[in-house]
């Protein structure tokens, strides 16, 4: 009986872990892309303000 409860817990963890992993990976990717876009915008503004082409 105890073994079945333990197996059920492991199965639940096996189901939840990939979901949490993908959510965290998505948030990290979104944050990184947002930061890179903002840096590129700043770079473009600086280039345009100094009229370098």
Secondary structure, 3 states (H helix, E strand, C coil): CHHHHHHHHHHHHHHHHHHHHHHHHHHHHHHHHHHHHHHHHHHHHHHHHCCCC
